């Protein structure tokens, strides 16, 4: 088993915040500042670490939660009344278990922390975000209650290396051209192959999650456990003589929580936690992969048996990339939220469908028939119709190309100098040609980026039909085919031309990498809540939370105290609930993350039983004359002690989820 010992690299960076001019929760911006434009730098090309921190906090809030008052921010979740939280932060680098890299760890100690009744919340950033990537979600709940909060960026983070300039980012966001800098978040092996690649593909940027060669997802749980250990070291260092005895998991209530990849990290940490570091946890919309463990299990939803469950992320990403550009034109999606976003791309999307028809991957006929058939392919693969309604958003965000390229690179551990399907990452000009980052863009990238391309000025780049390297942010049929599952392409009526020559080698390497991240579903006998939105268009419930819960219930027979709550009108991207179409149709996961943590805390402190697994019946706000009305408790629904017909049940290998 991989060691979980936390080894601090270099010196930890300590910062104090008065709670007025600057604070732990909002970086001194307050609610109004978080809702405003990104905070500027005094010198745009040389920001200070404190300026970068403030900008990163603003970017995290903007990217993760609905900041509007009508959406509940400042009322149902988030900072209230502009009350700043003073305290201390420790920022440090931890050595990865294999010794080849570092992760970032951050401990926040609010002034209200009670050493006589100590509580620690361990959180992990969502997506591939940096160290503040869980602050607006799980961490804000803990800080507002006086918990110390320890964060991990789980080995992803905004680790970007600029091949043109030979420099990257330290853990505080400042730039460094010293590959030996102990606080450098990511530097590739600077060998002859990489130097040759940099000459052939100028202006290329490398991203840590995709190109570190470490498959970080395999150790996400370890990174969170290491962060907890480091958190206790910094707590004891800071509080020193004020403590009657050193703080540890034996005398401190330790909770863990995370969203998306952060939620998956929490479950992975629980599975690895043999020493009882964590007392209880909440995993919200987790990237939980149990591929290969669902044989013999069934999911019944709304009286129907679903035909697929537990498909791996790389595979369902490839399916979406192949079929969703056509499926969004299906009759059922014409009135979906953000449908207007794809109206201008109809010609290109119809051509995508025609290409699939030519291969026999969709039936011949008019474009409308192809679109309906593409949608049926996704439904047959276990995607829910509620999630497919957000396909327009997924395409606008270039979601599937981004994930296929980056996760394929990470799982396969391909060298940075060996891009698959010719894809690389670079800033681009107005014509889509790669260019160097400007100094101002480089200065702000660590703070603004979500850690995965495309982001900001950085695009996915590939050779076009004329051999020119151009931005490929909208994806292409050729790229979708390159990353499509082999079992799908095997149905083609004729050989698929133009596939990368090393496709078979890549898929074999991806499979090996995916085997490293398959989860066991073994959580230990402690209270754990999994929360997921039924309309999640990024992490499908059937392939993540439903499948994970079913595996746990089958293999543990109820010995784990695990509850699964499915929010009827929840989806994945709360930040976009500020858009009228989204506000009218969905409710925020963030409000329920806070409620789930409240229930967990009550369970651990008062012994109150967690309600049974159930569907939470939410009620969207709808669209009024002046937009959606303010969100309130009635829209969010209730977690019921006796859910009756809304109860989620497991028996005899069948998970039954009410419609």
C-alpha positions, 0 to 999 in steps of 0.5 A, spaced: 500 500 500 502 507 498 505 510 504 500 516 506 506 520 510 506 527 509 513 530 507 513 537 507 517 540 502 521 547 503 518 552 508 511 553 509 508 560 508 504 563 513 499 569 512 495 572 517 488 576 516 485 581 520 478 579 518 477 586 515 481 588 510 483 581 508 480 575 511 480 567 510 473 566 506 472 572 501 480 575 501 477 581 503 472 582 497 466 581 501 459 579 498 459 585 493 467 584 491 465 577 489 460 579 485 464 584 482 469 584 476 476 580 478 480 584 482 486 588 479 493 588 480 497 594 482 502 591 477 499 587 472 505 583 470 508 582 477 502 581 482 504 579 489 502 573 492 497 576 496 494 579 490 494 573 486 490 569 492 485 574 492 484 573 485 484 566 485 479 566 491 474 571 486 475 566 480 473 560 485 467 563 487 465 565 480 466 559 477 463 554 482 457 558 485 451 562 484 453 569 487 446 572 486 442 574 492 436 571 488 439 564 488 441 564 495 448 567 496 449 570 502 442 567 505 442 560 504 449 559 503 456 563 503 458 569 507 453 573 510 452 580 512 460 581 509 462 578 516 470 577 515 473 571 518 480 573 521 485 568 522 491 564 519 493 560 513 499 555 512 501 554 505 505 548 503 508 543 498 507 536 500 511 530 496 507 525 492 508 518 495 512 516 489 517 522 490 516 525 483 512 531 484 508 535 490 501 537 491 499 543 495 496 543 502 493 549 505 491 550 512 486 555 515 485 557 522 479 562 523 480 566 529 474 563 532 477 556 532 476 553 539 482 548 541 478 546 547 473 543 542 477 542 536 474 541 529 477 540 522 474 539 516 478 536 510 476 538 503 479 537 496 478 542 490 473 540 485 475 539 477 482 540 476 482 547 480 488 550 484 488 550 492 482 555 493 478 550 489 474 548 495 473 554 498 466 557 496 463 550 497 465 545 502 470 550 506 465 556 507 461 551 511 467 549 515 470 556 516 463 559 518 462 554 524 469 556 527 472 549 524 479 549 522 479 547 514 485 543 511 485 543 503 489 539 498 489 541 490 490 533 490 496 533 485 492 537 479 492 544 481 494 550 476 500 547 475 502 550 468 509 550 465 511 554 459 516 551 454 517 557 451 520 561 457 522 555 461 518 557 467 512 555 471 508 557 478 510 556 485 504 554 490 503 561 491 502 563 484 508 567 483 512 565 477 519 561 477 524 559 472 528 555 477 526 547 476 529 546 482 525 551 486 522 546 492 515 550 492 514 549 484 508 546 483 510 542 476 516 542 472 517 537 467 523 532 466 527 537 461 530 532 457 532 532 449 525 529 447 522 535 450 526 540 447 525 537 440 518 537 441 518 545 444 522 547 437 517 543 433 511 545 437 512 552 439 508 556 444 506 549 447 504 549 455 504 543 459 498 542 464 500 538 471 493 534 471 494 531 464 502 531 463 505 530 469 506 523 468 503 521 475 496 519 474 494 523 480 487 521 480 490 514 483 492 517 489 487 523 490 485 519 497 492 519 499 493 526 498 487 528 502 490 524 508 496 527 507 493 534 508 490 532 514 496 530 517 500 536 515 494 540 518 495 537 524 502 539 524 501 546 522 495 547 528 500 544 533 505 549 530 501 555 530 497 554 537 503 551 541 503 552 548 496 554 548 494 547 547 493 542 553 495 536 549 497 536 541 491 536 537 490 529 533 485 525 530 484 522 537 482 528 540 479 532 534 472 531 530 475 530 523 470 531 517 471 531 510 467 534 504 468 535 497 464 537 490 465 533 483 473 531 483 473 533 490 467 529 492 471 523 489 477 524 493 473 524 499 471 517 498 477 515 495 480 517 502 475 514 506 477 507 502 484 508 504 483 511 511 485 505 515 487 509 521 481 512 523 483 519 521 476 521 518 470 521 523 464 522 517 464 525 510 460 528 505 461 527 497 457 531 493 456 529 485 462 525 486 467 523 480 466 515 483 468 510 478 466 503 480 467 500 472 468 493 472 465 492 479 457 492 477 456 485 474 450 482 477 447 489 479 441 492 476 438 500 477 431 500 476 429 507 475 421 510 475 419 502 474 424 501 468 430 497 468 436 501 466 441 498 461 448 501 463 451 502 469 458 504 472 461 506 465 468 509 466 469 516 465 473 516 459 468 511 456 462 515 457 466 522 455 468 519 449 461 517 447 458 524 449 464 527 444 461 522 439 454 523 439 452 529 443 454 534 437 448 531 433 444 529 439 443 536 441 439 537 435 434 532 437 426 534 437 426 533 445 432 538 446 429 544 442 426 547 448 432 545 453 436 550 457 441 554 453 438 551 446 440 558 443 447 557 444 448 551 439 443 555 433 449 558 430 452 551 429 447 547 426 450 546 420 457 544 423 453 539 428 449 536 422 455 535 418 458 531 424 451 527 424 452 526 417 459 523 418 457 518 423 451 516 418 457 515 413 460 510 417 454 507 419 454 509 426 447 512 425 442 510 421 441 513 414 436 519 413 435 526 414 439 530 419 433 530 424 432 522 424 440 522 425 439 527 431 434 523 435 438 516 433 444 519 437 440 521 443 437 514 443 445 512 443 446 516 449 440 514 453 441 506 451 448 508 455 445 510 461 445 517 460 438 520 463 434 525 459 434 530 464 442 530 464 442 530 456 438 537 456 444 540 458 448 538 452 447 545 449 451 547 455 456 542 454 458 543 447 459 550 448 464 549 454 467 544 449 467 539 455 468 532 452 474 534 448 477 537 454 476 531 458 478 526 453 484 529 451 486 531 459 484 524 462 486 520 456 493 523 457 493 522 465 491 515 465 496 513 459 501 517 463 504 519 456 510 523 455 508 531 454 512 530 448 508 525 445 501 528 444 495 523 442 492 525 436 496 531 435 493 535 440 497 540 444 495 546 449 497 553 447 494 560 447 492 562 440 491 569 436 484 571 433 486 566 427 486 560 432 494 560 431 498 558 437 502 564 440 506 566 446 502 568 453 503 575 454 506 577 461 500 579 463 496 573 461 502 569 464 501 573 471 494 572 472 493 564 469 495 561 476 489 565 479 484 565 473 485 558 470 481 552 472 487 547 471 485 544 465 485 546 457 481 550 454 482 555 459 482 563 459 487 564 452 489 557 452 486 552 447 486 545 445 490 545 438 491 540 433 493 540 425 487 542 420 486 539 414 492 543 411 497 541 416 496 548 420 496 548 427 490 551 430 485 552 435 480 546 436 476 548 441 469 546 438 472 539 437 471 535 431 469 529 428 476 526 427 478 528 434 471 525 437 473 518 433 480 518 436 477 518 443 471 514 442 470 507 445 473 501 441 466 497 442 463 503 438 467 504 433 467 496 432 460 497 429 462 502 423 460 499 417 467 501 414 474 502 416 474 509 420 480 512 416 484 517 419 485 514 426 492 515 430 496 510 428 498 509 436 490 508 438 491 501 440 497 503 444 493 509 447 487 505 449 491 499 452 495 505 456 488 508 458 485 502 461 491 500 465 491 507 468 483 507 469 484 500 473 488 504 478 483 509 479 477 504 480 474 504 487 472 499 492 466 502 495 469 500 502 468 506 506 468 503 513 463 504 519 462 511 519 457 516 517 457 518 510 453 522 505 453 522 497 449 527 494 448 528 487 443 532 482 439 527 477 440 532 472 448 532 472 450 532 465 458 532 467 458 526 472 452 521 470 448 519 476 448 512 473 455 511 472 457 514 479 453 515 485 448 510 483 453 505 481 457 506 487 452 506 492 449 499 489 456 496 489 457 499 497 450 496 499 452 489 495 459 488 498 458 491 505 451 489 506 449 495 510 455 495 514 457 502 512 453 507 514 452 510 507 446 514 505 445 516 498 441 523 497 439 524 489 436 532 488 431 532 483 432 538 480 440 539 481 445 539 476 453 540 476 454 547 475 451 551 480 455 558 477 450 558 471 444 558 475 445 565 475 443 565 467 435 566 467 434 559 463 438 555 468 435 559 474 428 557 472 429 550 471 434 548 477 436 548 484 443 549 487 447 543 489 451 548 494 445 549 499 444 542 499 451 540 501 451 545 507 444 541 509 448 535 508 454 537 512 449 540 518 446 533 518 452 529 518 455 534 524 448 533 528 449 525 527 456 526 530 455 530 535 448 529 538 447 522 535 441 523 531 440 518 525 441 520 518 435 520 514 434 514 509 437 514 502 432 518 498 430 522 492 429 530 495 423 533 491 425 540 489 421 545 486 424 549 480 423 557 481 420 558 474 421 564 470 417 570 472 416 577 468 422 579 472 426 573 472 426 567 477 423 569 484 428 568 489 430 561 492 427 559 498 427 553 502 420 551 499 424 550 492 430 546 495 425 541 498 426 537 504 430 531 507 425 526 510 426 522 516 420 518 513 421 519 505 415 514 504 415 513 496 421 517 495 426 512 499 431 509 495 432 502 496 437 496 495 435 489 495 437 482 491 442 486 487 437 491 485 437 499 486 431 502 486 430 509 485 423 513 484 422 517 478 
